[in-house]
């Protein structure tokens, strides 16, 4: 019998987590308070697994049908957690709600269980401080859609056991995610801090009329985005000179001078600029067709994920 994973919350992120863990041959229990919601979630999971199998982007070594069989729905929280070595909380991003949920979970968490939250901004100390088992709580923040964007940010509180952090990272690696571990809680974690820095400067250029919304998108789609799909900013520096030390000798002063002219975050995301951007998108991506565009995005990310897996396999074969 494979180890069991419990998922609390059967929305989109909970569904993706269920699929990811099932691809790693875990038994998965997915909980929600409403029986109809659980049934809908299981149906959507089966549909997605079948679609991914047909498109050649199904993860794991077993079929879509076999993976779906590993996932069971629950409306009884205790039964969902029974026998689980790890739980992944996936409720909406609210301090009050997460605090309430983890208080309910506290009496069901064993001394050997990992209790991870999918929180995107809230650190574990903000909702788990009053728990008996607060040492078992950690954030494991995925990137949407996590089935194709494999990064997971592991964020401990000052109370989190080192064993919990290590086990969370090991489970994420086992199911094919790419975990990074922060040494402490910091607002926004890592990805959002970097993302907000990019958005802040884009917003400032929009406010000053330096670039149009369409051209800002081109900067990322045709410039930084393709580059960063395969290497990060530090390796970019390393490759764009004779090593990163040489890069700093050549470009550090110029980068510092540019940096002094940039917007000092936080930039206020004002309604006037937001309306200007939405107007620019209205002909190509109207609000009423965002669902279609999200599906297109996921398809592109699936193709990219497949390409990167093929490249990784080739690199491993050369070693």
C-alpha positions as CSV (number, residue, x, y, z in Angstrom):
1,X,0.0,0.0,0.0
2,X,1.6,3.3,-1.0
3,X,1.8,6.2,1.4
4,X,-1.3,8.4,1.7
5,X,-1.5,12.2,1.1
6,X,-4.4,14.2,2.4
7,X,-5.6,17.3,0.6
8,X,-7.9,19.8,2.4
9,X,-9.8,21.9,-0.2
10,X,-10.9,20.6,-3.6
11,X,-10.7,23.7,-5.7
12,X,-8.4,24.2,-8.6
13,X,-5.2,24.0,-6.7
14,X,-6.4,21.1,-4.6
15,X,-7.2,19.2,-7.8
16,X,-3.8,19.9,-9.3
17,X,-2.1,18.7,-6.1
18,X,-4.2,15.5,-6.2
19,X,-3.1,14.8,-9.8
20,X,0.6,15.6,-8.9
21,X,0.7,13.3,-5.9
22,X,-1.2,10.5,-7.8
23,X,1.4,10.7,-10.6
24,X,4.0,9.8,-7.9
25,X,1.9,6.7,-7.0
26,X,0.6,8.1,-3.7
27,X,-2.8,7.3,-2.4
28,X,-4.6,10.6,-2.3
29,X,-7.6,11.7,-0.2
30,X,-9.2,15.0,-1.1
31,X,-11.6,16.7,1.3
32,X,-14.2,19.4,1.1
33,X,-17.3,20.2,3.2
34,X,-19.7,19.8,0.3
35,X,-20.3,16.4,-1.2
36,X,-21.3,17.9,-4.5
37,X,-18.1,19.9,-4.7
38,X,-16.1,16.7,-4.0
39,X,-17.9,14.9,-6.8
40,X,-17.3,17.8,-9.2
41,X,-13.6,17.9,-8.3
42,X,-13.2,14.1,-8.8
43,X,-14.9,14.4,-12.2
44,X,-12.7,17.4,-13.3
45,X,-9.6,15.5,-12.1
46,X,-10.5,12.5,-14.3
47,X,-11.2,14.7,-17.3
48,X,-7.9,16.5,-16.9
49,X,-5.9,13.3,-16.5
50,X,-7.5,11.9,-19.6
51,X,-6.9,15.0,-21.6
52,X,-3.3,15.2,-20.5
53,X,-2.8,11.5,-21.4
54,X,-4.3,12.2,-24.9
55,X,-1.9,15.1,-25.4
56,X,1.1,13.3,-24.2
57,X,1.8,15.4,-21.2
58,X,0.5,13.1,-18.4
59,X,3.0,12.9,-15.6
60,X,4.1,9.7,-13.9
61,X,4.6,6.1,-15.2
62,X,1.0,4.9,-14.9
63,X,-2.1,5.6,-17.0
64,X,-4.7,8.3,-16.4
65,X,-7.2,5.7,-15.3
66,X,-4.7,4.2,-12.8
67,X,-3.9,7.6,-11.3
68,X,-7.5,8.5,-11.0
69,X,-8.1,5.3,-9.0
70,X,-5.6,6.5,-6.5
71,X,-7.7,9.6,-5.6
72,X,-10.6,9.3,-3.2
73,X,-13.0,12.1,-2.1
74,X,-14.1,12.7,1.5
75,X,-16.5,15.0,3.3
76,X,-15.2,13.6,6.7
77,X,-12.0,15.4,7.6
78,X,-10.8,12.8,10.1
79,X,-11.3,10.0,7.6
80,X,-9.4,12.0,4.9
81,X,-6.4,12.4,7.3
82,X,-6.5,8.9,8.6
83,X,-3.2,7.1,7.8
84,X,-1.8,10.2,5.9
85,X,1.9,11.0,6.2
86,X,1.4,14.4,4.7
87,X,-1.4,16.9,4.2
88,X,-1.7,19.8,1.8
89,X,-4.1,22.6,2.8
90,X,-5.7,24.4,-0.2
91,X,-8.3,26.7,1.2
92,X,-8.6,30.4,0.0
93,X,-6.0,32.9,1.0
94,X,-7.4,34.3,4.3
95,X,-5.7,34.5,7.7
96,X,-9.0,33.9,9.4
97,X,-10.0,30.9,7.3
98,X,-6.6,29.3,7.4
99,X,-6.4,29.8,11.2
100,X,-9.8,28.2,11.6
101,X,-8.9,25.2,9.3
102,X,-5.6,24.6,11.1
103,X,-7.2,24.7,14.5
104,X,-9.6,22.0,13.2
105,X,-6.6,20.0,11.9
106,X,-4.6,20.3,15.1
107,X,-6.3,17.4,16.9
108,X,-6.0,15.2,13.8
109,X,-2.3,15.9,13.1
110,X,0.0,13.2,14.4
111,X,3.5,13.8,15.8
112,X,5.0,12.4,12.6
113,X,2.7,14.1,10.0
114,X,3.7,17.0,7.8
115,X,1.0,19.7,7.5
116,X,1.7,22.0,4.5
117,X,-0.2,25.0,3.4
118,X,-0.5,26.1,-0.3
119,X,-0.5,29.8,0.9
120,X,0.9,32.2,-1.6
121,X,1.6,35.1,0.7
122,X,0.8,34.1,4.3
123,X,3.6,32.7,6.4
124,X,2.9,29.7,8.7
125,X,3.3,31.9,11.9
126,X,0.3,34.0,10.7
127,X,-2.2,31.1,11.0
128,X,-0.5,28.3,13.0
129,X,1.0,30.0,16.0
130,X,-1.7,28.9,18.4
131,X,-1.5,25.2,17.5
132,X,-0.2,22.3,19.6
133,X,1.4,20.9,16.5
134,X,2.7,24.2,15.1
135,X,6.2,22.5,14.7
136,X,4.6,20.2,12.0
137,X,3.3,23.2,9.9
138,X,5.1,24.6,6.8
139,X,4.1,26.4,3.7
140,X,4.6,24.6,0.4
141,X,3.5,27.2,-2.1
142,X,3.0,26.0,-5.7
143,X,2.9,28.1,-8.9
144,X,-0.3,28.1,-11.0
145,X,-0.7,25.8,-12.8
146,X,1.5,23.6,-10.7
147,X,1.1,20.5,-12.9
148,X,3.3,22.3,-15.5
149,X,5.1,24.9,-13.5
150,X,6.9,22.7,-11.0
151,X,8.4,25.3,-8.6
152,X,7.4,24.9,-4.9
153,X,8.4,27.4,-2.3
154,X,9.0,25.7,1.1
155,X,8.7,28.3,3.9
156,X,9.1,27.3,7.5
157,X,8.2,29.4,10.6
158,X,10.6,29.7,13.5
159,X,8.8,26.8,15.1
160,X,8.8,24.4,12.1
161,X,10.8,21.2,12.7
162,X,13.8,20.7,10.4
163,X,12.5,17.2,9.8
164,X,9.3,18.7,8.4
165,X,11.2,20.9,6.0
166,X,13.4,18.0,4.8
167,X,10.4,15.6,4.4
168,X,8.4,18.2,2.5
169,X,11.3,18.8,0.1
170,X,11.8,15.0,-0.4
171,X,8.1,14.5,-1.2
172,X,8.1,17.3,-3.7
173,X,11.2,15.9,-5.4
174,X,9.6,12.4,-5.5
175,X,6.6,13.7,-7.4
176,X,8.6,15.8,-9.8
177,X,8.2,19.2,-8.4
178,X,11.2,21.6,-8.1
179,X,11.4,22.8,-4.4
180,X,13.3,25.8,-3.1
181,X,13.7,26.3,0.7
182,X,13.6,29.7,2.3
183,X,15.6,30.0,5.5
184,X,12.8,32.1,7.1
185,X,9.5,33.7,6.5
186,X,9.6,36.9,4.4
187,X,6.6,38.7,2.9
188,X,5.7,37.5,-0.6
189,X,8.2,34.6,-0.3
190,X,10.7,34.5,-3.2
191,X,8.7,34.2,-6.5
192,X,6.2,37.0,-5.7
193,X,9.0,39.3,-4.5
194,X,10.8,38.9,-7.8
195,X,7.5,39.0,-9.7
196,X,6.3,42.2,-8.0
197,X,9.7,43.9,-8.7
198,X,9.1,43.2,-12.5
199,X,5.4,44.3,-12.3
200,X,6.3,47.4,-10.4
201,X,8.8,48.6,-13.0
202,X,6.3,47.7,-15.9
203,X,3.6,49.6,-14.1
204,X,5.9,52.6,-13.6
205,X,6.7,52.6,-17.3
206,X,3.0,52.5,-18.2
207,X,2.2,55.4,-15.8
208,X,5.0,57.5,-17.5
209,X,3.9,56.5,-21.0
210,X,7.4,55.0,-21.8
211,X,5.9,51.8,-23.3
212,X,2.5,50.7,-24.4
213,X,0.9,47.6,-22.7
214,X,1.4,45.6,-25.9
215,X,5.1,46.5,-26.1
216,X,5.7,45.6,-22.4
217,X,4.2,42.2,-23.2
218,X,6.7,41.9,-26.1
219,X,9.6,42.7,-23.8
220,X,8.8,39.6,-21.7
221,X,7.5,37.2,-24.5
222,X,10.2,37.9,-27.0
223,X,13.1,38.8,-24.6
224,X,13.3,37.9,-21.0
225,X,10.7,35.2,-21.0
226,X,12.3,32.7,-23.4
227,X,15.7,33.2,-21.8
228,X,14.4,32.6,-18.3
229,X,12.5,29.5,-19.4
230,X,15.8,27.6,-19.3
231,X,18.3,29.6,-17.3
232,X,17.9,32.1,-14.4
233,X,19.2,35.6,-13.9
234,X,22.4,34.6,-12.2
235,X,23.4,32.1,-14.9
236,X,22.5,34.8,-17.5
237,X,25.0,37.1,-15.9
238,X,27.6,34.3,-15.8
239,X,27.1,33.5,-19.5
240,X,26.9,37.1,-20.8
241,X,30.5,37.7,-19.8
242,X,33.6,35.6,-18.8
243,X,31.9,34.5,-15.7
244,X,29.8,36.4,-13.1
245,X,32.8,38.2,-11.6
246,X,33.7,39.6,-15.0
247,X,30.1,40.5,-15.5
248,X,30.0,42.6,-12.3
249,X,33.3,44.3,-13.3
250,X,31.9,45.2,-16.7
251,X,28.3,46.1,-15.9
252,X,27.8,46.6,-12.1
253,X,28.2,50.4,-12.3
254,X,25.8,50.8,-15.2
255,X,23.2,48.6,-13.5
256,X,23.5,50.7,-10.4
257,X,23.0,53.9,-12.3
258,X,19.9,52.4,-14.1
259,X,18.6,51.1,-10.8
260,X,18.7,54.6,-9.2
261,X,16.3,55.8,-12.0
262,X,13.8,53.0,-11.4
263,X,10.6,53.2,-9.4
264,X,11.0,52.6,-5.7
265,X,8.5,49.9,-4.8
266,X,5.8,49.6,-3.8
267,X,4.2,51.1,-6.8
268,X,0.4,51.7,-6.4
269,X,-1.5,49.8,-9.0
270,X,-4.0,52.5,-9.9
271,X,-7.3,52.1,-11.6
272,X,-6.5,54.5,-14.4
273,X,-3.5,52.5,-15.6
274,X,-5.4,49.2,-15.0
275,X,-8.2,50.4,-17.3
276,X,-5.7,51.5,-19.9
277,X,-4.2,48.0,-19.9
278,X,-7.5,46.3,-20.0
279,X,-8.6,48.4,-23.0
280,X,-5.5,47.4,-24.8
281,X,-6.2,43.7,-24.2
282,X,-9.9,43.9,-24.9
283,X,-9.7,43.1,-28.7
284,X,-7.2,40.2,-28.3
285,X,-8.2,38.9,-24.8
286,X,-11.6,40.1,-23.8
287,X,-12.6,39.4,-20.2
288,X,-15.4,37.1,-21.3
289,X,-12.8,34.8,-23.0
290,X,-10.3,34.6,-20.2
291,X,-11.2,31.0,-19.7
292,X,-10.2,30.1,-23.2
293,X,-6.9,32.1,-22.9
294,X,-6.1,30.3,-19.6
295,X,-6.6,26.9,-21.4
296,X,-4.3,28.1,-24.2
297,X,-1.7,29.2,-21.6
298,X,-1.8,25.8,-19.9
299,X,-1.4,24.0,-23.3
300,X,1.7,26.1,-24.1
301,X,3.1,25.4,-20.6
302,X,2.4,21.7,-21.1
303,X,4.4,21.7,-24.4
304,X,7.2,23.6,-22.8
305,X,7.3,21.2,-19.8
306,X,7.5,18.3,-22.2
307,X,10.4,19.9,-24.1
308,X,12.2,20.6,-20.8
309,X,11.7,17.0,-19.7
310,X,13.1,15.8,-23.0
311,X,16.1,18.1,-22.7
312,X,16.7,17.0,-19.1
313,X,16.6,13.3,-20.2
314,X,19.2,14.0,-22.9
315,X,21.4,15.9,-20.5
316,X,21.2,13.0,-18.0
317,X,22.1,10.5,-20.7
318,X,25.3,12.4,-21.6
319,X,26.5,12.4,-18.0
